[in-house]
Amino acid sequence: MTTLRKALADGNLEGFIAEREAEGQAPGDADKAADLTRRLTETAKSVKRTSKPARSGD
């Protein structure tokens, strides 16, 4: 399997794309990306409950 980096270095981007399409890998999945983004931006309740703001002072 050719990596994207190697395909770019060799000037064979079309071949790389053809390989990925033959493997059945979609260029992207918007639902999966949205789910991942949502999970990464949520703060767990346990973190909210135990986190305290830092004290400002000397």
GURO-782601 format. One record per residue: residue number from 1; x, y, z of N, C-alpha, C in turn; residue in three letters. Coordinates in steps of 0.1 Angstrom, whole numbers, always signed. Layout:
<atoms>
+-----+-------+-------+-------+-------+-------+-------+-------+-------+-------+------+
: seq :   nc1 :   nc2 :   nc3 :  cac1 :  cac2 :  cac3 :   cc1 :   cc2 :   cc3 : type :
+-----+-------+-------+-------+-------+-------+-------+-------+-------+-------+------+
: NUM :     X :     Y :     Z :     X :     Y :     Z :     X :     Y :     Z :  ALA :
...
+-----+-------+-------+-------+-------+-------+-------+-------+-------+-------+------+
</atoms>
This chain:
<atoms>
+-----+-------+-------+-------+-------+-------+-------+-------+-------+-------+------+
: seq :   nc1 :   nc2 :   nc3 :  cac1 :  cac2 :  cac3 :   cc1 :   cc2 :   cc3 : type :
+-----+-------+-------+-------+-------+-------+-------+-------+-------+-------+------+
:   1 :    +8 :   -12 :    +0 :    +0 :    +0 :    +0 :    +9 :   +12 :    +0 :  MET :
:   2 :    +6 :   +21 :    -9 :   +13 :   +34 :   -10 :    +8 :   +44 :    +0 :  THR :
:   3 :   +16 :   +51 :    +7 :   +12 :   +62 :   +16 :   +10 :   +75 :    +8 :  THR :
:   4 :    +2 :   +84 :   +14 :    +0 :   +97 :    +7 :   +13 :  +104 :    +5 :  LEU :
:   5 :   +22 :  +104 :   +16 :   +35 :  +111 :   +15 :   +43 :  +105 :    +3 :  ARG :
:   6 :   +43 :   +92 :    +1 :   +51 :   +86 :    -9 :   +45 :   +89 :   -23 :  LYS :
:   7 :   +32 :   +89 :   -24 :   +25 :   +92 :   -36 :   +28 :  +106 :   -40 :  ALA :
:   8 :   +27 :  +115 :   -31 :   +30 :  +129 :   -34 :   +45 :  +131 :   -38 :  LEU :
:   9 :   +54 :  +124 :   -32 :   +68 :  +125 :   -35 :   +71 :  +120 :   -49 :  ALA :
:  10 :   +64 :  +109 :   -53 :   +65 :  +102 :   -66 :   +57 :  +109 :   -77 :  ASP :
:  11 :   +49 :  +118 :   -73 :   +40 :  +125 :   -83 :   +29 :  +116 :   -88 :  GLY :
:  12 :   +25 :  +106 :   -79 :   +15 :   +96 :   -83 :    +2 :   +97 :   -75 :  ASN :
:  13 :    -3 :  +109 :   -74 :   -15 :  +111 :   -66 :   -27 :  +104 :   -71 :  LEU :
:  14 :   -28 :  +104 :   -84 :   -40 :   +97 :   -91 :   -40 :   +82 :   -88 :  GLU :
:  15 :   -28 :   +76 :   -88 :   -27 :   +62 :   -84 :   -30 :   +59 :   -70 :  GLY :
:  16 :   -26 :   +68 :   -61 :   -30 :   +67 :   -47 :   -45 :   +68 :   -45 :  PHE :
:  17 :   -51 :   +77 :   -52 :   -66 :   +78 :   -51 :   -73 :   +66 :   -56 :  ILE :
:  18 :   -68 :   +61 :   -67 :   -74 :   +49 :   -73 :   -72 :   +37 :   -63 :  ALA :
:  19 :   -61 :   +36 :   -57 :   -59 :   +25 :   -47 :   -69 :   +26 :   -35 :  GLU :
:  20 :   -71 :   +38 :   -30 :   -80 :   +40 :   -19 :   -95 :   +37 :   -23 :  ARG :
:  21 :   -98 :   +41 :   -36 :  -112 :   +38 :   -40 :  -114 :   +23 :   -42 :  GLU :
:  22 :  -103 :   +16 :   -47 :  -104 :    +2 :   -49 :  -106 :    -5 :   -35 :  ALA :
:  23 :  -100 :    +0 :   -25 :  -102 :    -5 :   -11 :  -115 :    -3 :    -5 :  GLU :
:  24 :  -123 :    +6 :   -12 :  -136 :   +10 :    -6 :  -136 :   +20 :    +5 :  GLY :
:  25 :  -125 :   +27 :    +6 :  -124 :   +37 :   +17 :  -130 :   +50 :   +11 :  GLN :
:  26 :  -141 :   +55 :   +18 :  -147 :   +67 :   +13 :  -138 :   +79 :   +17 :  ALA :
:  27 :  -138 :   +90 :    +9 :  -130 :  +101 :   +12 :  -132 :  +107 :   +25 :  PRO :
:  28 :  -144 :  +105 :   +31 :  -147 :  +111 :   +44 :  -161 :  +107 :   +49 :  GLY :
:  29 :  -163 :  +107 :   +61 :  -176 :  +104 :   +67 :  -180 :  +115 :   +76 :  ASP :
:  30 :  -189 :  +123 :   +71 :  -193 :  +135 :   +79 :  -199 :  +132 :   +92 :  ALA :
:  31 :  -207 :  +121 :   +93 :  -213 :  +117 :  +106 :  -203 :  +113 :  +116 :  ASP :
:  32 :  -193 :  +105 :  +112 :  -182 :  +101 :  +121 :  -174 :  +113 :  +125 :  LYS :
:  33 :  -171 :  +122 :  +116 :  -163 :  +134 :  +120 :  -171 :  +143 :  +130 :  ALA :
:  34 :  -184 :  +144 :  +128 :  -192 :  +153 :  +137 :  -193 :  +146 :  +150 :  ALA :
:  35 :  -194 :  +133 :  +151 :  -195 :  +126 :  +163 :  -182 :  +127 :  +171 :  ASP :
:  36 :  -171 :  +125 :  +164 :  -158 :  +127 :  +170 :  -155 :  +141 :  +176 :  LEU :
:  37 :  -159 :  +151 :  +168 :  -157 :  +165 :  +172 :  -166 :  +167 :  +185 :  THR :
:  38 :  -178 :  +162 :  +185 :  -187 :  +165 :  +196 :  -181 :  +158 :  +209 :  ARG :
:  39 :  -176 :  +146 :  +207 :  -171 :  +139 :  +219 :  -158 :  +146 :  +224 :  ARG :
:  40 :  -150 :  +151 :  +215 :  -138 :  +157 :  +220 :  -140 :  +171 :  +227 :  LEU :
:  41 :  -151 :  +177 :  +223 :  -154 :  +191 :  +228 :  -162 :  +190 :  +241 :  THR :
:  42 :  -168 :  +179 :  +244 :  -176 :  +177 :  +256 :  -167 :  +175 :  +268 :  GLU :
:  43 :  -170 :  +181 :  +279 :  -163 :  +179 :  +292 :  -170 :  +169 :  +300 :  THR :
:  44 :  -164 :  +159 :  +305 :  -170 :  +149 :  +314 :  -175 :  +156 :  +326 :  ALA :
:  45 :  -187 :  +151 :  +332 :  -193 :  +156 :  +344 :  -183 :  +155 :  +356 :  LYS :
:  46 :  -175 :  +144 :  +356 :  -166 :  +143 :  +367 :  -155 :  +153 :  +367 :  SER :
:  47 :  -151 :  +157 :  +355 :  -141 :  +168 :  +354 :  -147 :  +181 :  +358 :  VAL :
:  48 :  -159 :  +184 :  +354 :  -165 :  +196 :  +358 :  -167 :  +197 :  +374 :  LYS :
:  49 :  -170 :  +186 :  +380 :  -173 :  +186 :  +394 :  -160 :  +187 :  +402 :  ARG :
:  50 :  -149 :  +182 :  +398 :  -137 :  +182 :  +406 :  -128 :  +193 :  +402 :  THR :
:  51 :  -129 :  +199 :  +391 :  -120 :  +210 :  +387 :  -124 :  +223 :  +394 :  SER :
:  52 :  -113 :  +230 :  +399 :  -116 :  +243 :  +405 :  -107 :  +253 :  +399 :  LYS :
:  53 :  -111 :  +265 :  +398 :  -103 :  +275 :  +391 :   -90 :  +278 :  +400 :  PRO :
:  54 :   -80 :  +281 :  +394 :   -67 :  +284 :  +401 :   -69 :  +297 :  +408 :  ALA :
:  55 :   -63 :  +297 :  +420 :   -63 :  +309 :  +428 :   -54 :  +320 :  +423 :  ARG :
:  56 :   -58 :  +332 :  +422 :   -49 :  +342 :  +418 :   -44 :  +349 :  +430 :  SER :
:  57 :   -31 :  +350 :  +431 :   -26 :  +356 :  +443 :   -11 :  +353 :  +443 :  GLY :
:  58 :    -5 :  +357 :  +454 :   +10 :  +355 :  +455 :   +13 :  +341 :  +457 :  ASP :
+-----+-------+-------+-------+-------+-------+-------+-------+-------+-------+------+
</atoms>
